[in-house]
Protein backbone atom coordinates (compact mmCIF):
# COMPACT_ATOMS: atom_id res chain seq x y z
CA UNK A 1 0.00 0.00 0.00
CA UNK A 2 2.69 2.48 1.05
CA UNK A 3 4.83 1.52 -1.99
CA UNK A 4 1.99 2.24 -4.43
CA UNK A 5 1.41 5.66 -2.84
CA UNK A 6 5.12 6.49 -3.19
CA UNK A 7 5.05 5.48 -6.89
CA UNK A 8 2.06 7.78 -7.54
CA UNK A 9 3.79 10.67 -5.78
CA UNK A 10 7.01 10.12 -7.77
CA UNK A 11 4.97 10.18 -10.99
CA UNK A 12 3.31 13.41 -10.05
CA UNK A 13 6.63 14.98 -9.07
CA UNK A 14 8.10 14.16 -12.47
CA UNK A 15 5.17 15.54 -14.46
CA UNK A 16 5.79 18.85 -16.24
CA UNK A 17 3.72 21.83 -15.07
CA UNK A 18 0.74 22.94 -17.16
CA UNK A 19 1.73 25.78 -19.48
CA UNK A 20 -0.12 29.00 -18.61
CA UNK A 21 -3.13 29.53 -20.82
CA UNK A 22 -3.02 26.00 -22.28
CA UNK A 23 -6.50 24.66 -22.91
CA UNK A 24 -7.32 21.92 -20.40
CA UNK A 25 -5.17 23.41 -17.62
CA UNK A 26 -6.76 22.91 -14.21
CA UNK A 27 -8.68 25.91 -12.89
CA UNK A 28 -7.89 27.44 -9.54
CA UNK A 29 -6.22 30.43 -7.92
CA UNK A 30 -2.80 31.30 -9.33
CA UNK A 31 0.21 31.29 -6.98
CA UNK A 32 0.82 34.43 -4.95
CA UNK A 33 3.24 36.88 -6.54
CA UNK A 34 4.73 40.04 -5.05
CA UNK A 35 4.69 41.59 -8.50
CA UNK A 36 1.55 43.74 -8.79
CA UNK A 37 1.33 43.07 -12.49
CA UNK A 38 1.07 39.36 -11.76
CA UNK A 39 -1.36 39.68 -8.81
CA UNK A 40 -3.87 36.82 -8.73
CA UNK A 41 -7.46 37.40 -9.72
CA UNK A 42 -9.62 36.95 -6.61
CA UNK A 43 -12.70 34.95 -7.45
CA UNK A 44 -15.87 35.54 -5.49
CA UNK A 45 -18.94 33.46 -4.77
CA UNK A 46 -22.35 34.19 -3.29
CA UNK A 47 -22.64 34.23 0.48
CA UNK A 48 -24.22 31.13 1.98
CA UNK A 49 -25.95 33.12 4.74
CA UNK A 50 -28.04 36.10 3.68
CA UNK A 51 -31.22 37.75 4.93
CA UNK A 52 -33.09 35.74 2.31
CA UNK A 53 -31.49 32.38 3.18
CA UNK A 54 -31.36 32.69 6.98
CA UNK A 55 -33.90 31.18 9.35
CA UNK A 56 -37.04 33.30 8.77
CA UNK A 57 -38.16 32.77 12.38
CA UNK A 58 -34.97 34.41 13.65
CA UNK A 59 -35.36 37.27 11.16
CA UNK A 60 -38.86 37.89 12.52
CA UNK A 61 -37.58 38.31 16.09
CA UNK A 62 -37.76 41.85 17.51
CA UNK A 63 -36.53 42.97 20.93
CA UNK A 64 -37.38 46.61 21.51
CA UNK A 65 -35.55 46.92 24.84
CA UNK A 66 -32.24 46.74 22.94
CA UNK A 67 -33.56 47.95 19.59
CA UNK A 68 -32.94 50.97 17.31
CA UNK A 69 -33.25 53.54 20.10
CA UNK A 70 -30.48 51.88 22.10
CA UNK A 71 -28.25 51.62 19.02
CA UNK A 72 -28.76 55.33 18.40
CA UNK A 73 -27.97 56.05 22.06
CA UNK A 74 -24.66 54.21 21.71
CA UNK A 75 -23.86 56.24 18.58
CA UNK A 76 -24.58 59.52 20.42
CA UNK A 77 -22.41 58.42 23.36
CA UNK A 78 -19.48 57.85 21.01
CA UNK A 79 -20.02 61.30 19.48
CA UNK A 80 -19.95 62.89 22.94
CA UNK A 81 -16.68 61.09 23.68
CA UNK A 82 -15.26 62.52 20.44
CA UNK A 83 -16.11 66.03 21.61
CA UNK A 84 -19.11 66.58 19.31
CA UNK A 85 -21.38 69.15 20.96
CA UNK A 86 -24.89 68.14 21.98
CA UNK A 87 -27.65 69.88 23.98
CA UNK A 88 -26.69 67.56 26.87
CA UNK A 89 -23.55 66.16 28.51
CA UNK A 90 -24.55 62.50 28.84
CA UNK A 91 -27.05 59.93 27.67
CA UNK A 92 -29.25 58.64 30.49
CA UNK A 93 -30.16 55.06 29.58
CA UNK A 94 -33.53 54.34 31.13
CA UNK A 95 -34.42 51.64 28.63
CA UNK A 96 -33.64 48.52 30.65
CA UNK A 97 -34.00 47.27 34.23
CA UNK A 98 -30.27 46.97 34.94
CA UNK A 99 -30.02 48.09 38.57
CA UNK A 100 -26.24 48.02 39.03
CA UNK A 101 -25.65 49.86 35.76
CA UNK A 102 -27.85 52.60 37.24
CA UNK A 103 -25.70 52.83 40.37
CA UNK A 104 -27.46 50.46 42.80
CA UNK A 105 -24.93 48.91 45.16
CA UNK A 106 -24.70 45.10 45.42
CA UNK A 107 -26.01 43.30 48.49
CA UNK A 108 -22.89 42.63 50.56
CA UNK A 109 -23.83 39.14 51.75
CA UNK A 110 -24.60 37.91 48.25
CA UNK A 111 -21.27 39.09 46.91
CA UNK A 112 -19.43 37.62 49.91
CA UNK A 113 -20.88 34.15 49.36
CA UNK A 114 -20.19 34.20 45.61
CA UNK A 115 -16.64 35.50 46.21
CA UNK A 116 -15.98 32.68 48.69
CA UNK A 117 -17.34 30.13 46.23
CA UNK A 118 -15.21 31.55 43.44
CA UNK A 119 -11.98 31.74 45.48
CA UNK A 120 -12.19 29.22 48.36
CA UNK A 121 -8.84 30.38 49.79
CA UNK A 122 -10.84 33.27 51.25
CA UNK A 123 -12.60 30.81 53.56
CA UNK A 124 -9.66 31.34 55.93
CA UNK A 125 -9.96 35.12 55.77
CA UNK A 126 -11.27 36.55 59.08
CA UNK A 127 -12.88 39.51 57.25
CA UNK A 128 -15.66 37.25 55.95
CA UNK A 129 -18.57 36.41 58.30
CA UNK A 130 -19.08 32.84 59.41
CA UNK A 131 -22.60 32.53 57.97
CA UNK A 132 -21.28 33.46 54.51
CA UNK A 133 -18.49 30.87 54.86
CA UNK A 134 -20.97 28.17 55.87
CA UNK A 135 -23.16 28.80 52.83
CA UNK A 136 -20.20 28.88 50.49
CA UNK A 137 -18.78 25.66 51.93
CA UNK A 138 -22.13 23.91 51.53
CA UNK A 139 -22.42 24.97 47.90
CA UNK A 140 -18.84 23.95 47.11
CA UNK A 141 -19.34 20.51 48.66
CA UNK A 142 -22.15 19.94 46.14
CA UNK A 143 -19.94 20.97 43.20
CA UNK A 144 -17.74 18.54 41.31
CA UNK A 145 -14.21 18.75 42.68
CA UNK A 146 -15.59 21.32 45.16
CA UNK A 147 -15.11 23.92 42.45
CA UNK A 148 -17.49 26.49 41.01
CA UNK A 149 -15.71 25.89 37.71
CA UNK A 150 -17.14 22.40 37.28
CA UNK A 151 -20.32 21.55 35.43
CA UNK A 152 -23.34 21.01 37.63
CA UNK A 153 -26.21 18.63 36.96
CA UNK A 154 -28.41 19.92 34.15
CA UNK A 155 -31.16 20.78 36.64
CA UNK A 156 -28.66 22.65 38.78
CA UNK A 157 -26.66 22.08 41.96
CA UNK A 158 -28.70 19.76 44.19
CA UNK A 159 -28.35 21.68 47.47
CA UNK A 160 -29.38 24.93 45.75
CA UNK A 161 -32.51 23.29 44.35
CA UNK A 162 -33.27 22.10 47.88
CA UNK A 163 -32.86 25.66 49.17
CA UNK A 164 -35.18 26.96 46.43
CA UNK A 165 -37.83 24.41 47.45
CA UNK A 166 -37.59 25.46 51.12
CA UNK A 167 -37.81 29.13 50.10
CA UNK A 168 -41.01 28.48 48.13
CA UNK A 169 -42.49 26.63 51.10
CA UNK A 170 -41.74 29.58 53.42
CA UNK A 171 -43.09 32.09 50.89
CA UNK A 172 -46.28 30.08 50.35
CA UNK A 173 -47.10 29.44 54.02
CA UNK A 174 -46.00 25.82 54.11
CA UNK A 175 -47.38 24.53 50.80
CA UNK A 176 -44.88 21.80 49.87
CA UNK A 177 -42.33 22.20 47.07
CA UNK A 178 -40.35 19.28 45.64
CA UNK A 179 -36.69 19.91 44.63
CA UNK A 180 -37.28 17.51 41.73
CA UNK A 181 -39.70 20.08 40.30
CA UNK A 182 -37.10 22.86 40.54
CA UNK A 183 -34.86 23.71 37.58
CA UNK A 184 -32.12 26.30 37.90
CA UNK A 185 -31.90 28.44 34.80
CA UNK A 186 -29.78 31.07 33.06
CA UNK A 187 -32.00 33.87 34.30
CA UNK A 188 -35.77 33.57 34.12
CA UNK A 189 -35.66 34.16 30.35
CA UNK A 190 -33.92 30.82 29.78
CA UNK A 191 -36.60 28.94 31.71
CA UNK A 192 -39.44 30.71 29.89
CA UNK A 193 -37.94 29.98 26.48
CA UNK A 194 -37.23 26.35 27.39
CA UNK A 195 -40.74 25.57 28.57
CA UNK A 196 -42.22 27.32 25.51
CA UNK A 197 -39.97 25.21 23.29
CA UNK A 198 -41.53 22.06 24.72
CA UNK A 199 -45.06 23.41 24.48
CA UNK A 200 -44.98 24.53 20.84
CA UNK A 201 -46.10 22.01 18.20
CA UNK A 202 -48.38 21.54 15.20
CA UNK A 203 -48.76 23.21 11.81
CA UNK A 204 -51.24 25.63 10.30
CA UNK A 205 -54.35 26.03 12.41
CA UNK A 206 -53.10 23.36 14.81
CA UNK A 207 -50.00 25.44 15.62
CA UNK A 208 -49.69 26.27 19.32
CA UNK A 209 -51.18 29.61 20.30
CA UNK A 210 -49.56 31.47 23.19
CA UNK A 211 -51.68 34.07 24.98
CA UNK A 212 -49.64 37.05 26.21
CA UNK A 213 -50.62 40.34 27.86
CA UNK A 214 -50.49 43.55 25.89
CA UNK A 215 -48.45 45.53 26.82
CA UNK A 216 -45.97 42.65 27.17
CA UNK A 217 -42.29 42.11 27.84
CA UNK A 218 -40.73 41.59 24.35
CA UNK A 219 -39.09 38.32 25.43
CA UNK A 220 -42.47 36.67 24.83
CA UNK A 221 -43.12 37.96 21.32
CA UNK A 222 -39.47 37.24 20.41
CA UNK A 223 -39.65 33.65 21.69
CA UNK A 224 -42.98 33.08 19.95
CA UNK A 225 -41.52 34.32 16.65
CA UNK A 226 -38.37 32.24 16.99
CA UNK A 227 -40.34 29.08 17.80
CA UNK A 228 -42.85 29.76 15.00
CA UNK A 229 -45.77 29.69 17.43
CA UNK A 230 -48.84 31.92 17.19
CA UNK A 231 -49.08 35.05 19.33
CA UNK A 232 -52.54 35.64 20.81
CA UNK A 233 -52.88 39.05 22.46
CA UNK A 234 -55.09 39.89 25.41
CA UNK A 235 -55.22 43.54 26.42
CA UNK A 236 -54.76 44.82 29.96
CA UNK A 237 -57.23 47.53 31.00
CA UNK A 238 -55.29 50.81 31.16
CA UNK A 239 -58.35 52.68 32.45
CA UNK A 240 -58.47 50.32 35.43
CA UNK A 241 -54.79 50.46 36.46
CA UNK A 242 -53.78 47.83 33.87
CA UNK A 243 -56.09 45.23 35.41
CA UNK A 244 -56.53 41.80 33.83
CA UNK A 245 -60.13 41.17 32.80
CA UNK A 246 -61.42 37.60 32.37
CA UNK A 247 -63.86 38.66 29.66
CA UNK A 248 -60.92 39.99 27.65
CA UNK A 249 -59.09 36.68 28.17
CA UNK A 250 -62.12 34.84 26.85
CA UNK A 251 -62.39 37.14 23.81
CA UNK A 252 -58.72 36.65 22.99
CA UNK A 253 -58.95 32.87 23.41
CA UNK A 254 -61.96 32.42 21.12
CA UNK A 255 -60.44 34.70 18.51
CA UNK A 256 -57.13 32.76 18.65
CA UNK A 257 -59.00 29.47 18.13
CA UNK A 258 -59.93 30.63 14.62
CA UNK A 259 -56.32 30.36 13.42
CA UNK A 260 -54.37 28.37 16.05
CA UNK A 261 -54.55 25.91 18.91
CA UNK A 262 -54.18 28.14 21.99
CA UNK A 263 -52.84 26.14 24.91
CA UNK A 264 -50.53 28.51 26.83
CA UNK A 265 -51.47 31.51 28.98
CA UNK A 266 -48.65 33.83 30.11
CA UNK A 267 -49.04 36.11 33.12
CA UNK A 268 -46.51 38.72 34.31
CA UNK A 269 -47.09 39.62 37.97
CA UNK A 270 -46.05 42.23 39.05
CA UNK A 271 -46.36 43.58 35.54
CA UNK A 272 -43.66 44.54 33.09
CA UNK A 273 -43.87 47.17 31.62
CA UNK A 274 -47.08 48.24 33.35
CA UNK A 275 -46.21 47.80 37.04
CA UNK A 276 -49.59 46.51 38.23
CA UNK A 277 -49.88 43.91 41.03
CA UNK A 278 -52.66 41.39 40.57
CA UNK A 279 -55.17 40.83 43.35
CA UNK A 280 -55.78 37.40 44.78
CA UNK A 281 -59.28 37.37 43.32
CA UNK A 282 -57.87 38.09 39.85
CA UNK A 283 -55.38 35.21 40.18
CA UNK A 284 -58.18 32.86 41.26
CA UNK A 285 -60.19 33.86 38.17
CA UNK A 286 -57.19 33.28 35.90
CA UNK A 287 -56.55 29.84 37.40
CA UNK A 288 -60.22 28.89 37.00
CA UNK A 289 -60.12 30.12 33.40
CA UNK A 290 -57.01 28.00 32.69
CA UNK A 291 -58.64 24.95 34.31
CA UNK A 292 -61.89 25.48 32.38
CA UNK A 293 -60.24 26.07 29.00
CA UNK A 294 -57.37 23.58 29.27
CA UNK A 295 -54.50 26.06 29.26
CA UNK A 296 -50.93 25.65 30.53
CA UNK A 297 -50.07 28.58 32.85
CA UNK A 298 -46.74 30.44 32.73
CA UNK A 299 -46.35 32.77 35.74
CA UNK A 300 -43.51 35.27 35.36
CA UNK A 301 -42.95 36.36 38.97
CA UNK A 302 -39.47 37.88 38.81
CA UNK A 303 -40.67 41.13 40.45
CA UNK A 304 -42.26 39.43 43.45
CA UNK A 305 -40.10 41.47 45.87
CA UNK A 306 -40.92 44.74 44.07
CA UNK A 307 -44.31 45.72 45.51
CA UNK A 308 -44.61 49.36 46.58
CA UNK A 309 -48.30 50.17 46.98
CA UNK A 310 -49.57 49.62 50.53
CA UNK A 311 -52.89 48.42 49.13
CA UNK A 312 -51.20 45.62 47.14
CA UNK A 313 -49.66 42.30 48.07
CA UNK A 314 -47.84 39.70 46.01
CA UNK A 315 -49.65 36.34 45.76
CA UNK A 316 -47.84 33.52 44.01
CA UNK A 317 -49.82 31.51 41.48
CA UNK A 318 -48.54 28.31 43.14
CA UNK A 319 -49.97 29.30 46.53
CA UNK A 320 -53.36 30.39 45.20
CA UNK A 321 -53.56 27.27 43.02
CA UNK A 322 -53.15 24.98 46.05
CA UNK A 323 -55.50 26.98 48.24
CA UNK A 324 -58.25 26.65 45.62
CA UNK A 325 -58.42 22.92 46.37
CA UNK A 326 -57.37 19.60 44.82
CA UNK A 327 -59.64 19.97 41.78
CA UNK A 328 -57.27 22.75 40.66
CA UNK A 329 -54.00 21.89 42.43
CA UNK A 330 -53.89 18.37 40.98
CA UNK A 331 -54.90 19.34 37.43
CA UNK A 332 -53.72 22.80 36.34
CA UNK A 333 -50.24 22.70 34.82
CA UNK A 334 -48.10 25.62 35.96
CA UNK A 335 -44.54 26.81 35.46
CA UNK A 336 -43.42 29.79 37.54
CA UNK A 337 -40.17 31.76 37.31
CA UNK A 338 -37.90 33.87 39.51
CA UNK A 339 -34.55 35.55 38.98
CA UNK A 340 -31.52 37.17 40.64
CA UNK A 341 -31.75 40.06 38.17
CA UNK A 342 -34.63 42.02 39.74
CA UNK A 343 -36.05 42.35 43.25
CA UNK A 344 -33.64 44.08 45.62
CA UNK A 345 -30.64 42.14 44.25
CA UNK A 346 -30.32 43.53 40.73
CA UNK A 347 -27.68 40.92 39.87
CA UNK A 348 -28.45 40.84 36.14
CA UNK A 349 -24.96 39.79 35.01
CA UNK A 350 -24.90 36.57 37.03
CA UNK A 351 -27.80 35.22 34.94
CA UNK A 352 -29.26 33.28 37.85
CA UNK A 353 -32.83 32.04 38.01
CA UNK A 354 -35.13 29.12 38.65
CA UNK A 355 -38.29 27.54 37.32
CA UNK A 356 -40.77 25.46 39.34
CA UNK A 357 -43.15 23.16 37.47
CA UNK A 358 -46.42 21.83 38.87
CA UNK A 359 -48.44 18.89 37.51
CA UNK A 360 -46.02 18.25 34.67
CA UNK A 361 -46.39 14.72 33.28
CA UNK A 362 -43.41 12.52 34.36
CA UNK A 363 -42.60 11.70 30.74
CA UNK A 364 -42.52 15.43 29.92
CA UNK A 365 -40.22 16.07 32.86
CA UNK A 366 -37.86 13.50 31.33
CA UNK A 367 -38.01 15.42 28.06
CA UNK A 368 -37.41 18.69 29.93
CA UNK A 369 -34.27 17.31 31.57
CA UNK A 370 -33.13 16.07 28.16
CA UNK A 371 -33.43 19.46 26.51
CA UNK A 372 -31.75 21.15 29.48
CA UNK A 373 -28.90 18.64 29.18
CA UNK A 374 -28.10 19.93 25.69
CA UNK A 375 -26.86 23.21 27.20
CA UNK A 376 -25.08 21.22 29.97
CA UNK A 377 -25.95 23.50 32.90
CA UNK A 378 -26.74 27.11 33.83
CA UNK A 379 -23.77 29.24 35.00
CA UNK A 380 -22.74 27.90 38.39
CA UNK A 381 -21.83 31.35 39.84
CA UNK A 382 -25.38 32.42 38.94
CA UNK A 383 -26.71 29.37 40.77
CA UNK A 384 -24.68 30.39 43.84
CA UNK A 385 -26.17 33.89 43.64
CA UNK A 386 -29.66 32.38 43.39
CA UNK A 387 -28.95 30.38 46.54
CA UNK A 388 -28.33 33.55 48.55
CA UNK A 389 -31.64 35.01 47.31
CA UNK A 390 -33.57 31.99 48.57
CA UNK A 391 -31.38 31.34 51.62
CA UNK A 392 -30.58 34.79 53.08
CA UNK A 393 -29.19 35.41 56.59
CA UNK A 394 -31.56 34.55 59.42
CA UNK A 395 -32.19 36.69 62.53
CA UNK A 396 -29.80 34.58 64.63
CA UNK A 397 -26.88 35.02 62.19
CA UNK A 398 -24.24 37.74 62.23
CA UNK A 399 -24.93 39.08 58.72
CA UNK A 400 -28.67 39.47 59.26
CA UNK A 401 -28.74 43.08 60.44
CA UNK A 402 -26.62 44.44 57.60
CA UNK A 403 -28.50 42.32 55.04
CA UNK A 404 -31.92 43.58 56.18
CA UNK A 405 -30.72 47.19 56.22
CA UNK A 406 -29.41 46.93 52.65
CA UNK A 407 -32.48 45.09 51.36
CA UNK A 408 -34.96 47.51 52.93
CA UNK A 409 -32.94 50.52 51.77
CA UNK A 410 -33.12 49.36 48.15
CA UNK A 411 -36.86 48.58 48.27
CA UNK A 412 -37.84 51.75 50.15
CA UNK A 413 -35.84 53.87 47.69
CA UNK A 414 -37.57 52.17 44.77
CA UNK A 415 -40.96 52.78 46.40
CA UNK A 416 -40.10 56.47 46.78
CA UNK A 417 -38.98 56.71 43.16
CA UNK A 418 -42.16 54.96 41.98
CA UNK A 419 -44.32 57.60 43.74
CA UNK A 420 -42.08 60.42 42.52
CA UNK A 421 -42.28 59.27 38.89
CA UNK A 422 -46.05 58.85 38.97
CA UNK A 423 -46.54 62.32 40.49
CA UNK A 424 -44.22 64.00 37.99
CA UNK A 425 -45.86 62.48 34.93
CA UNK A 426 -49.39 63.28 36.05
CA UNK A 427 -48.44 66.97 36.41
CA UNK A 428 -47.34 67.21 32.75
CA UNK A 429 -50.05 68.20 30.24
CA UNK A 430 -50.50 65.45 27.69
CA UNK A 431 -49.03 62.65 29.85
CA UNK A 432 -50.99 60.23 32.05
CA UNK A 433 -49.44 57.56 34.29
CA UNK A 434 -51.17 54.84 36.29
CA UNK A 435 -49.95 54.13 39.84
CA UNK A 436 -46.67 52.20 39.86
CA UNK A 437 -47.76 49.43 42.22
CA UNK A 438 -44.73 47.22 41.60
CA UNK A 439 -41.84 46.16 39.34
CA UNK A 440 -39.40 48.94 38.34
CA UNK A 441 -40.85 50.74 35.33
CA UNK A 442 -43.28 53.48 34.34
CA UNK A 443 -45.40 53.11 31.20
CA UNK A 444 -47.00 56.54 30.79
CA UNK A 445 -49.47 57.33 28.04
CA UNK A 446 -48.41 60.28 25.90
CA UNK A 447 -50.46 62.56 23.67
CA UNK A 448 -48.93 62.85 20.20
CA UNK A 449 -50.45 65.62 18.03
CA UNK A 450 -51.83 64.69 14.59
CA UNK A 451 -49.03 66.60 12.80
CA UNK A 452 -46.45 64.47 14.61
CA UNK A 453 -48.39 61.31 13.72
CA UNK A 454 -48.36 62.38 10.08
CA UNK A 455 -44.62 63.10 10.17
CA UNK A 456 -43.99 59.66 11.65
CA UNK A 457 -46.04 58.08 8.86
CA UNK A 458 -44.03 60.03 6.27
CA UNK A 459 -40.84 58.66 7.87
CA UNK A 460 -42.37 55.15 7.98
CA UNK A 461 -42.00 54.82 11.74
CA UNK A 462 -44.37 54.45 14.67
CA UNK A 463 -45.40 57.81 16.20
CA UNK A 464 -44.03 56.88 19.62
CA UNK A 465 -40.75 55.85 17.97
CA UNK A 466 -40.51 59.36 16.50
CA UNK A 467 -41.23 60.79 19.96
CA UNK A 468 -38.62 58.64 21.70
CA UNK A 469 -36.00 59.26 19.01
CA UNK A 470 -36.44 63.02 19.33
CA UNK A 471 -36.35 62.73 23.13
CA UNK A 472 -33.00 60.97 22.79
CA UNK A 473 -31.55 63.39 20.23
CA UNK A 474 -32.74 66.56 21.97
CA UNK A 475 -32.54 65.65 25.65
CA UNK A 476 -30.21 62.64 25.86
CA UNK A 477 -32.89 60.42 27.46
CA UNK A 478 -33.07 56.83 26.20
CA UNK A 479 -36.49 55.19 26.74
CA UNK A 480 -38.35 52.54 24.74
CA UNK A 481 -41.44 53.31 22.62
CA UNK A 482 -44.63 51.60 23.72
CA UNK A 483 -45.04 50.09 20.26
CA UNK A 484 -42.18 47.75 21.18
CA UNK A 485 -44.35 46.27 23.96
CA UNK A 486 -47.73 46.43 22.27
CA UNK A 487 -50.56 48.88 22.98
CA UNK A 488 -54.13 49.51 21.89
CA UNK A 489 -54.34 51.09 18.47
CA UNK A 490 -54.41 54.87 18.62
CA UNK A 491 -52.66 55.03 22.01
CA UNK A 492 -48.99 55.88 22.53
CA UNK A 493 -46.67 55.17 25.44
CA UNK A 494 -43.05 54.74 26.40
CA UNK A 495 -41.39 52.57 29.02
CA UNK A 496 -38.69 53.88 31.31
CA UNK A 497 -37.05 52.38 34.35
CA UNK A 498 -37.19 54.12 37.73
CA UNK A 499 -33.76 52.76 38.68
CA UNK A 500 -31.53 55.86 38.25
CA UNK A 501 -30.40 57.55 41.49
CA UNK A 502 -33.05 59.91 42.83
CA UNK A 503 -31.25 63.10 41.79
CA UNK A 504 -30.65 61.78 38.27
CA UNK A 505 -34.24 60.50 38.08
CA UNK A 506 -35.52 63.98 38.96
CA UNK A 507 -33.24 65.51 36.33
CA UNK A 508 -34.51 62.99 33.80
CA UNK A 509 -38.16 63.71 34.63
CA UNK A 510 -37.55 67.45 34.30
CA UNK A 511 -35.90 66.93 30.91
CA UNK A 512 -38.83 64.77 29.76
CA UNK A 513 -41.25 67.49 30.87
CA UNK A 514 -39.34 70.22 29.03
CA UNK A 515 -39.07 68.09 25.91
CA UNK A 516 -42.73 67.05 25.95
CA UNK A 517 -44.01 70.61 26.20
CA UNK A 518 -41.68 71.65 23.38
CA UNK A 519 -42.82 68.65 21.30
CA UNK A 520 -46.48 69.59 21.77
CA UNK A 521 -45.72 73.19 20.80
CA UNK A 522 -43.68 72.24 17.72
CA UNK A 523 -46.40 69.96 16.36
CA UNK A 524 -49.46 71.92 17.49
C-alpha positions, 0 to 999 in steps of 0.5 A: 500500500505504502509503496503504491502511494510512493510510486504515484507521488514520484509520478506526479513529481516528475510531471511537467507543469501545465503551461499558462493559458493551455486549454485543459489546464486545471482551474484554480487560484494562481500562486501568490506573486509580489509583482503587482502586475502578476497579482492573482485574480480573486474569485468571489462566490455568493454568500451562503448566509443572507437575509433571504437564506437565513432562518425566517423565524430568527429574522422575525424576532424583535426585541425593543428593549435593545432595539434601534433607540439603544443603538442610536444612544450608543452612537450619540455616546461615542459622538460625545466622547469625540467632543461633538457638541450636543444639547446635553452632557450625557445619555441617560439610559432608562431603557432597561431594568439593569439596577447596578448599571444605574448605580445600585450597590450590590447586596454585601452578603450575596457578593461575599458568598459568591466571592468565597465560592469563586476563590475558596482560599478566602474561607480562611480570611477573618474579614468574611462572616461565618454565615457566609463561609458556611453557605459557600462551603455547603455549595462547594461541597455539592460541586464537582471537585468542590469547584465552582468551575465544574459543570453542575447537573443539568437541573442545577446544583442539588443543594441549591434546588433544595434551598429553592424548594424550602424558600417556596415553602416559606413564601407560600405558608407551608405549601410543599415544594419538591426539589425535583420540580425545581430547575435552575436556569440562566436567568428567568428568560432561559426557563421561559424559552425552554418551557415554551420550546416544549409546548410549541407544536403543530402546523397551520391552524393546529399550531400552538397559540400562546396568549400574552398580555399587551403591553408585554415584555418583548421576550415573549413575542421574540420567543414566539416568533423564533419558535414559529408559534402563534401570538394571541394578544389579550389587552390589559385595562389601562383605564383600570390600572392595567387590570386583567379582565377575564372577559378579555381573556375569553375574547382573545382565546376564542379569537385565537382558536380561529387560526391556532390551537391556543394552549398557553397563557402567560401572566406577568405579575407584578407587571412589566412594563405596566407595574400593576400587582394582581389581586388574589381574586384576579389570580383565582379567576385566571386559574379557574379560566385556565382549568376550564379552557385547558391552558398551561399557565406560565407565571412570570414572577421575577418582580415578586419582591418589588411591591410598593403600593400599601394596598397591594400584596404579592400572591404567588400563582402556586400558593393560590392554586393549592389553596383553591383545592385539589380539583385545581392543584392536581390538574392545572399545569403551571410553570413559575419563574424567579430571577436574581436580576430584579427584586432588591438584588439587581444581579443581572450579570450573574444570569441566575434564576429558577423555574418550578413546574407543577403537575407536569407529566413525568414523561414530559419532565424527562423530556425537559431534563433532556433538553436542558442537558443539551446546554449542559448546565446554567452558569454555576456562579449564577446558581450560587447567587440564586442560593443567597436570594432563597437562603438569606441570613436569618435573625440569629446570624451575624450578617442578618442586620446588615442584610436587612438594612441593605435590602430595605434601603433598596426597596424603600428607595424604589418605592419612593422613586415609583411615587415620585415618577407617577406624580411628575408624569401626572403633572405634565399636560399630555401625559398620564401615568397609572400608579406604579404598584410594583416592578421597576418601570413606568409606562406613561401614556403620551399625547402625540399631536396629529401633525407628529403622527403624520410626520412619523407616517411620512418617515415610515415609523411608529409615532411613539418611535418618533417621539422617543427618538427626538427625546434621545436626540434633543434631551439625551434620554433613552427610553423605549417606545410603547409600540415595542411592547404592544398597545391599543391602536391609537394610544402611545406610550413609552417605558422607562425604568425608575432605577436611576439615582433619585437626583438623576431621576428627577433631572430625567423627569424634568428633561422629559417634561421640558421636551414634551411641552416643546414637542407639543408646541412644535407639532401643534 
